Amino acid sequence: MFSPDVLDPTVEVLSELAGDGAAIEFAIGTGRVAIPLSEAGVRVSGIELSHAMIARLREKVGEDRIPVVQGDMSQTRVDGTFRLAFLVFNTISNLLTQDEQVRCFQNAARHLAPGGRFVIELWVPQLRSLPPGHGGTVEVSQPGYLLVDAYDVLRQHVVSHHVRFGPDLSDGRDARIGRTPHRYIWPSELDLMARIAGFELESRWADWDRSEFTAESRSHVSVYRLTER
């Protein structure tokens, strides 16, 4: 995710949308996107829930360059008005209820000037790959790593199980398992959340390279424009 092949087109799109205005990143994390965007000349602020991630960001850049407020991206307010708000790498799905996700859109609207954009990068739920009678899929299988997604389709929840292991599979103690819960969102549901908060869909691509979004796309980058105050 830190590869120039990934970051360069991401920063290019966000920089173009921000123009000469300021940007705010929801769930800024350790600054993977915010730092190169700042280096491209965009004034960037952030919201982040994790103290540990903010501390890691501070090892890279100071508060004077990228100010960050600790808090929940669905309700925390940062001083100032922005031309761009953005949320990358599926992070809106970390909010585990529909109400929280709607509030995230509403919070983005509170930060933006009229005509400002809210950009969301999000994966498309792969329910078509679920075999009948099964509740999970293997999304990644490679040496030393498995990613297994377990679905609760009634609540639109998916728990990603990250299994990392060494070369000796005979010793079960060698495996390490981490789990991350998400609430998945269909693109059409995301668009409705946007409308509730006063946004309209302006663009949707399959990736940051602005390739066409199709029925086979596994993720999307959606650009929403604020139309109401």
Number of C-alpha atoms within 10 A of each C-alpha: 9 9 7 10 10 14 16 16 15 21 22 15 15 21 22 11 19 22 13 12 16 20 30 30 24 27 27 28 22 20 21 13 20 24 19 17 23 19 12 12 13 22 20 24 25 25 24 21 17 15 12 12 16 21 12 13 21 16 10 10 14 11 11 8 13 18 16 24 18 16 17 17 26 21 16 16 17 18 8 12 16 24 21 29 29 21 21 17 14 18 16 25 20 15 20 17 15 18 11 18 22 21 18 24 25 20 20 31 26 19 21 23 18 16 15 23 29 29 24 22 22 25 20 17 17 16 12 7 12 15 10 7 6 10 14 18 17 14 13 12 11 8 10 13 16 17 19 19 22 18 24 12 12 6 12 16 19 22 16 20 18 17 16 16 18 14 10 11 11 7 10 10 10 12 15 12 12 10 12 11 17 19 21 27 20 12 17 9 12 19 16 15 21 24 20 13 21 17 26 20 18 13 13 21 18 22 20 20 15 15 13 12 17 12 8 9 15 14 20 23 25 24 20 26 22 24 16 13 12
